[in-house]
Amino acid sequence: MDLAPLGQYLLSQPLLALALVSMATVLLGGLLRHLSPLLGGLVRSIGNIGLFGALLLTVMQIVRVNQNVDFGLPQLGLPTQQVSGRETRVPIARDGHFWVTASVNGVPQRFLVDTGATVTAIAPEVAEAARVTVQPMRQPILMRTANGTVPARLVTIGEVRIGNVVARDLDAVVAPGLQGTSVLGMNFLSRLASWRVEGRTLILVPHHPQEVES
C-alpha cells in the first residue's frame, strides 16, 4: 500500500494531522497504563493537550473567517480615488461597483470593495508578488467564487494601504480562480472610524489618517 499520497495530504492539513497524532497518543497512553500507570497517564495527558489545541485552533479559525463567502468578480475598469482631508473618496465605476487602488506590502493591486464579503481575498499571484506567506497551522477552507468552489488558504497581510488608510496584520484568504481580481471585505472596512456611501461616492474615514505615498 502506497502511503505517500496520504502523507502528502496530511502535510497539507496540519490541524487534521495534529488531531490524528493526538488521538494516537491518547490510545498509546491507554495501553501504557497497564504497564506503567504514571507513564501512561503522562502520555494520555499530552495527547489530550494536543486534541484541545487542535480544537481551539479550529474554533479560532471559524470565528475569524466565514467559510461560505460568495464573491462576484466582474472584470471592469478602475475608478480614480482621491484623498481629501481625513477622507479617502472613491467614485463609483461604470459597472456600479467601487474599485480601489491599494498596495499590498508595497505592491500595487486593484480591489473590488464588497460589503457582502466577510473577509478580504487575494489571488495567488498577488500573494506571491507581495510575499504574503500562508500560515502553516491554519486549515484550508472552501470558498465559492464565480468559477465554483475552490480551496483557499488563510494568510495575514502585513500592510494594506489605500490613500490615507492603512491596515496592518489584516486577515485574508488566498484563493485560485479570482482571475487576478482581489476583494476587499468587511474585515478591512470594520477597522475604519467610519465608512459611508454618499450619492455615487464611497468615503473611507480612518481612525488615524496616514500620509499618502507619492
N, C-alpha and C positions, 0 to 999 in steps of 0.2 A: 504494500500500500504506500503510495507516494504522499508523504505528509508535507512536502514543500508548499503546495498551494494553501494548505491550512495554516502553516506558519506565516506565510506572507499576508494572509487575511488577518490574522491576529495582530500582526505588526501594524496593520492599518487601522485596527480597532483597539486602541490602548486601554480604554475603560473595560471593554469586554475581556481582554486578556487579564487585566488586573482582577476582575471578578472571578474568572475561572481559576487563576492561580490561588486566589484567596480561598475559594471553595475546596480546592485540592488540599491546601494547607490545613483547613479545618478537619477534613476527613483524616488526614495523616495524624493530626493531633489526637483524634479519637482512637486510632489504632495504637498509638504510642502510649496512651494512658494505661493500657493493660500491662505494659512492661515497666513504665515509669510514670506514675501519676503526675509528678512535678513537671517533667519534660513534656508530657502530652498536653498538660494544661497550658504550658507556655506556648507551645506551637499552635494550639487552638486559639489562644488569645491573639497571636499575631495574625492568624487567618481572619478572625473576626474584625480586627482593626482594618485589614485590607478591604474586606467587604463593606464596612462602614464608609471607608474613604471613597470607594467606587460609587456607592450610593450618593454620598454627599456631592461629589463632583458632577454626577449626572443631574441631580436636582438643581445645582447652581447653574448648569448649562441651560436647562429648560427654562429657568426663571429669567435668564438674561436674553434668551433668543426665542422668538416664536418660530417653530419649525414649519409652519404652513403659510409663510408669506407668499403672496402671489404678485409677481412683478409683471406689469405690462411695459414693453420696451420698444417704443416707436423710434425709428432711426431718422430723426429730423433735425432741423437746424438749431443753432445755439444762440440764445439772446445775449445781449451785452448788459452786464451788471455794472452798477455804479455804487460808489461809496459816498454818502452824504452825511457828514457829522458822525453821529454814533451808529448810523444805519447802513446796511448794505441792501440796495434795492435791485430787484431782479424783474425785468419786464416779461410778460407772458410771451411765449413763442407763437408762431402762426399755427402750430398744431394744438394749441390750447393747454400746453404744459409749461412748467417752469424748469429751465435749464440753467445750471450754474457752471462756471469755470472754477475749478478748485485745484489745489496742489496736494498730492498725497505723498508725504515725506519729501516734498520739494519737486515732485514730478507732476506736471500739468495733466489734468484729466477733466473731462466733462461729466457732469452728474445730472440725472433726472431727479428732481425733487418729488418724492412720492410720500404723501402724508398717510397713505394706506399701508406703507411698508414699515414693519416694526423695527427692522434692523438695516443698516447700510450694507450694500453689496457691491463688490468689485469683481471685474473679470480677472482670470488668471494672469493674463499678460500685464495687467496693471499692477497686480501684486508682485510679479517678478521685477518689473521696471522700478517699482518703488521699494523693493527689498522688504516687503511685508512677509514675515515668516509665520507659518502655521504653528499653532500651539500643539505639541505632541500629545498632551493628555486631554485634549478636547475631542469629543466624539464627533465624527462626521454626521451631518444631518441631510435630510432630503428636502429639496426646495422645488416648488413649482415655478417654472418660468414660461415664457412664450413658446419654448421648444419642448415643453413637457417637464417631467420630474427629473432632476439631476442631483447628484451628490455634491454637497458643499462642505467646505472646511472653515472652521471658526478661526479668526485671527484678531489681533489687536493692532490698529494702525497708530503709529507714533504721533503723527500730526496730520490733520486735515485743515487747510486754510482756504477760506472763501472771503475775499475782500478784507474787511477788518475783523472777521470772525475766525477764531482759531479753536479747534477741539483737539485735545491730546489724549492718547490712550483710548481711542474710540474702538468699540467692538464692531466687527464687521464679519461678513462671510465672503469667501472666495468661491465662486460657482462657475463652472463651464456653461456655455450656452447663453451668456449675456450679450454676445455679439459686439463686444467692445464698448458697451454702454454700462456705466456704473449707476447705482441707485443710492440716493441719499435718503435715509429713512428717519423715522421718528426718534431713534436713539441719538441722532445728531441734533434735531430741532429741539428736543426736550432739554438740551443743555443751555439753550439761549435764555436771556432775560425775558424775551418775548418774540413772537413772530406773528405776522398777520398778512392778509391779502387786502389791499385797497385798490378797488377797481381792477385793473389788469397788471398790478404790480405786487410782487411778493417782497415783504420787508422783514429783514432779519436784524434783530437787535441783541447784541451780545452783552453779557454781564460786564466784561472788561474789553472794550474795543482795542484792537491791536493796530499798529501802523501797517499800512498797505505796502506790500513789497513791490518794488519797481520792476 
